[in-house]
Structure formats: structure tokens, C-alpha cells
Amino acid sequence: MMKDTVFLFIKVVIRTKYQHIQDAMKELENQTQYTIGSTENVEVLETEIIKLNKEQLNKNNNGTQS
């Protein structure tokens, strides 16, 4: 059996009351619940949300979207 790390990028479309997108991201990173289950041939051992560099995001789009 082989053990390795893979990265699955998940697109999440949101609508938020926050003025700055990084506040919404912080809330999702810390409070959201998600499930990535095992399959017949792949056992999921661990998952985590990778926190993004919010300062870089803010430089790219001023932290707001319409």
C-alpha cells in the first residue's frame, strides 16, 4: 500500500455580508464543516483547509468583490 499527499482544489462561490473578502475567508477556514470520504480503493486518512495568504489576496483585488 502507498501513502502520499494530494491537493484537491475546491471552488467555493459565496455571498457575504462582510465588506472584505478576507474576513469571509477567515470565517470559512475556521468554522466551516466539510467531508471528503474514502472510496473503495482510496482511504482518506486526514484533511485540512490550507489557509491562504490574505495579504496577497488583498493586494490583488483590494479585498472586495461584487
N, CA and C atoms as an extended XYZ file, in Angstrom:
198
Properties=species:S:1:pos:R:3:atomname:S:1:resname:S:1:resid:I:1 pbc="F F F"
N         0.842       -1.182        0.000 N   MET     1
C         0.000        0.000        0.000 CA  MET     1
C         0.883        1.240        0.000 C   MET     1
N         0.383        2.301       -0.635 N   MET     2
C         1.121        3.545       -0.750 CA  MET     2
C         0.405        4.634        0.045 C   MET     2
N         1.186        5.485        0.729 N   LYS     3
C         0.630        6.648        1.411 CA  LYS     3
C         1.284        7.886        0.803 C   LYS     3
N         0.492        8.885        0.452 N   ASP     4
C         1.009       10.090       -0.181 CA  ASP     4
C         0.096       11.261        0.152 C   ASP     4
N         0.472       12.443       -0.263 N   THR     5
C        -0.348       13.638       -0.079 CA  THR     5
C        -0.779       14.152       -1.438 C   THR     5
N        -2.059       14.446       -1.597 N   VAL     6
C        -2.581       15.057       -2.813 CA  VAL     6
C        -3.318       16.335       -2.405 C   VAL     6
N        -3.374       17.297       -3.319 N   PHE     7
C        -4.084       18.540       -3.064 CA  PHE     7
C        -5.288       18.604       -3.981 C   PHE     7
N        -6.462       18.732       -3.400 N   LEU     8
C        -7.696       18.905       -4.151 CA  LEU     8
C        -8.118       20.351       -3.975 C   LEU     8
N        -8.203       21.086       -5.066 N   PHE     9
C        -8.636       22.477       -5.000 CA  PHE     9
C       -10.142       22.513       -5.184 C   PHE     9
N       -10.824       23.162       -4.263 N   ILE    10
C       -12.284       23.192       -4.276 CA  ILE    10
C       -12.743       24.625       -4.494 C   ILE    10
N       -13.540       24.822       -5.505 N   LYS    11
C       -14.098       26.140       -5.782 CA  LYS    11
C       -15.321       26.345       -4.899 C   LYS    11
N       -15.366       27.484       -4.208 N   VAL    12
C       -16.490       27.821       -3.341 CA  VAL    12
C       -16.983       29.207       -3.754 C   VAL    12
N       -18.210       29.287       -4.227 N   VAL    13
C       -18.819       30.566       -4.589 CA  VAL    13
C       -19.634       31.020       -3.395 C   VAL    13
N       -19.375       32.248       -2.947 N   ILE    14
C       -20.039       32.725       -1.733 CA  ILE    14
C       -20.712       34.076       -1.965 C   ILE    14
N       -21.635       34.389       -1.103 N   ARG    15
C       -22.195       35.729       -0.954 CA  ARG    15
C       -22.002       36.049        0.525 C   ARG    15
N       -21.514       37.235        0.841 N   THR    16
C       -21.186       37.542        2.225 CA  THR    16
C       -21.636       38.943        2.613 C   THR    16
N       -21.877       39.124        3.887 N   LYS    17
C       -22.203       40.439        4.438 CA  LYS    17
C       -20.940       41.207        4.792 C   LYS    17
N       -19.790       40.508        4.807 N   TYR    18
C       -18.529       41.172        5.111 CA  TYR    18
C       -18.152       42.134        3.995 C   TYR    18
N       -17.506       43.220        4.355 N   GLN    19
C       -17.028       44.185        3.371 CA  GLN    19
C       -15.744       43.694        2.704 C   GLN    19
N       -14.925       42.932        3.439 N   HIS    20
C       -13.650       42.450        2.938 CA  HIS    20
C       -13.679       40.927        2.817 C   HIS    20
N       -13.286       40.447        1.662 N   ILE    21
C       -13.348       39.009        1.383 CA  ILE    21
C       -12.487       38.199        2.352 C   ILE    21
N       -11.375       38.777        2.832 N   GLN    22
C       -10.529       38.012        3.746 CA  GLN    22
C       -11.242       37.696        5.058 C   GLN    22
N       -12.214       38.530        5.462 N   ASP    23
C       -12.996       38.221        6.661 CA  ASP    23
C       -13.888       37.006        6.427 C   ASP    23
N       -14.474       36.926        5.246 N   ALA    24
C       -15.291       35.756        4.901 CA  ALA    24
C       -14.420       34.512        4.822 C   ALA    24
N       -13.230       34.644        4.226 N   MET    25
C       -12.320       33.507        4.127 CA  MET    25
C       -11.918       33.009        5.514 C   MET    25
N       -11.614       33.933        6.403 N   LYS    26
C       -11.210       33.556        7.760 CA  LYS    26
C       -12.325       32.771        8.448 C   LYS    26
N       -13.559       33.253        8.308 N   GLU    27
C       -14.682       32.551        8.929 CA  GLU    27
C       -14.836       31.146        8.348 C   GLU    27
N       -14.754       31.029        7.032 N   LEU    28
C       -14.864       29.701        6.410 CA  LEU    28
C       -13.727       28.789        6.841 C   LEU    28
N       -12.501       29.312        6.860 N   GLU    29
C       -11.346       28.499        7.254 CA  GLU    29
C       -11.483       27.961        8.672 C   GLU    29
N       -12.078       28.744        9.546 N   ASN    30
C       -12.135       28.376       10.960 CA  ASN    30
C       -13.435       27.708       11.400 C   ASN    30
N       -14.530       27.904       10.664 N   GLN    31
C       -15.816       27.432       11.163 CA  GLN    31
C       -16.561       26.476       10.244 C   GLN    31
N       -16.140       26.348        8.990 N   THR    32
C       -16.902       25.507        8.078 CA  THR    32
C       -16.685       24.019        8.367 C   THR    32
N       -17.654       23.231        8.009 N   GLN    33
C       -17.542       21.779        8.120 CA  GLN    33
C       -17.585       21.195        6.715 C   GLN    33
N       -16.768       20.218        6.464 N   TYR    34
C       -16.739       19.581        5.151 CA  TYR    34
C       -16.415       18.102        5.322 C   TYR    34
N       -16.723       17.330        4.312 N   THR    35
C       -16.444       15.897        4.347 CA  THR    35
C       -15.827       15.463        3.035 C   THR    35
N       -14.710       14.791        3.119 N   ILE    36
C       -14.114       14.127        1.961 CA  ILE    36
C       -13.957       12.678        2.374 C   ILE    36
N       -14.758       11.836        1.774 N   GLY    37
C       -14.810       10.447        2.204 CA  GLY    37
C       -13.896        9.537        1.420 C   GLY    37
N       -13.676        8.378        1.973 N   SER    38
C       -12.894        7.341        1.314 CA  SER    38
C       -13.707        6.689        0.208 C   SER    38
N       -13.008        6.023       -0.693 N   THR    39
C       -13.644        5.244       -1.758 CA  THR    39
C       -13.217        3.793       -1.612 C   THR    39
N       -13.650        2.979       -2.521 N   GLU    40
C       -13.300        1.554       -2.470 CA  GLU    40
C       -11.780        1.354       -2.507 C   GLU    40
N       -11.081        2.193       -3.282 N   ASN    41
C        -9.645        1.998       -3.479 CA  ASN    41
C        -8.771        3.058       -2.811 C   ASN    41
N        -9.384        4.046       -2.183 N   VAL    42
C        -8.618        5.134       -1.560 CA  VAL    42
C        -9.181        5.402       -0.171 C   VAL    42
N        -8.343        5.256        0.843 N   GLU    43
C        -8.748        5.562        2.208 CA  GLU    43
C        -8.249        6.956        2.565 C   GLU    43
N        -9.153        7.871        2.894 N   VAL    44
C        -8.778        9.221        3.300 CA  VAL    44
C        -8.371        9.164        4.768 C   VAL    44
N        -7.132        9.558        5.054 N   LEU    45
C        -6.607        9.489        6.410 CA  LEU    45
C        -6.704       10.817        7.151 C   LEU    45
N        -6.617       11.938        6.426 N   GLU    46
C        -6.587       13.237        7.084 CA  GLU    46
C        -6.931       14.316        6.053 C   GLU    46
N        -7.615       15.362        6.479 N   THR    47
C        -7.879       16.519        5.619 CA  THR    47
C        -7.666       17.784        6.431 C   THR    47
N        -7.390       18.883        5.747 N   GLU    48
C        -7.313       20.187        6.394 CA  GLU    48
C        -7.530       21.268        5.344 C   GLU    48
N        -8.059       22.396        5.772 N   ILE    49
C        -8.177       23.552        4.899 CA  ILE    49
C        -6.849       24.301        4.956 C   ILE    49
N        -6.236       24.509        3.807 N   ILE    50
C        -4.981       25.248        3.734 CA  ILE    50
C        -5.316       26.735        3.753 C   ILE    50
N        -4.800       27.434        4.712 N   LYS    51
C        -5.082       28.865        4.837 CA  LYS    51
C        -4.298       29.629        3.778 C   LYS    51
N        -4.990       30.530        3.073 N   LEU    52
C        -4.378       31.293        2.003 CA  LEU    52
C        -3.727       32.559        2.539 C   LEU    52
N        -2.807       33.105        1.766 N   ASN    53
C        -2.131       34.347        2.110 CA  ASN    53
C        -3.083       35.507        1.841 C   ASN    53
N        -3.747       35.983        2.874 N   LYS    54
C        -4.760       37.024        2.722 CA  LYS    54
C        -4.159       38.363        2.315 C   LYS    54
N        -2.909       38.645        2.718 N   GLU    55
C        -2.282       39.892        2.330 CA  GLU    55
C        -2.094       39.948        0.809 C   GLU    55
N        -1.696       38.855        0.215 N   GLN    56
C        -1.523       38.803       -1.233 CA  GLN    56
C        -2.868       38.944       -1.933 C   GLN    56
N        -3.893       38.309       -1.404 N   LEU    57
C        -5.232       38.448       -1.976 CA  LEU    57
C        -5.667       39.909       -1.932 C   LEU    57
N        -5.425       40.567       -0.818 N   ASN    58
C        -5.815       41.962       -0.667 CA  ASN    58
C        -5.093       42.852       -1.683 C   ASN    58
N        -3.822       42.584       -1.968 N   LYS    59
C        -3.066       43.361       -2.956 CA  LYS    59
C        -3.621       43.153       -4.362 C   LYS    59
N        -4.135       41.944       -4.627 N   ASN    60
C        -4.627       41.629       -5.964 CA  ASN    60
C        -5.970       42.262       -6.286 C   ASN    60
N        -6.873       42.349       -5.303 N   ASN    61
C        -8.214       42.855       -5.630 CA  ASN    61
C        -8.800       43.762       -4.553 C   ASN    61
N        -7.936       44.323       -3.722 N   ASN    62
C        -8.368       45.228       -2.647 CA  ASN    62
C        -9.328       44.564       -1.672 C   ASN    62
N        -9.402       43.241       -1.683 N   GLY    63
C       -10.188       42.515       -0.692 CA  GLY    63
C       -11.679       42.595       -0.884 C   GLY    63
N       -12.144       43.097       -2.010 N   THR    64
C       -13.591       43.175       -2.227 CA  THR    64
C       -13.938       42.624       -3.581 C   THR    64
N       -15.122       42.107       -3.686 N   GLN    65
C       -15.666       41.621       -4.947 CA  GLN    65
C       -17.129       41.994       -4.982 C   GLN    65
N       -17.658       42.159       -6.178 N   SER    66
C       -19.089       42.455       -6.280 CA  SER    66
C       -19.863       41.222       -6.633 C   SER    66
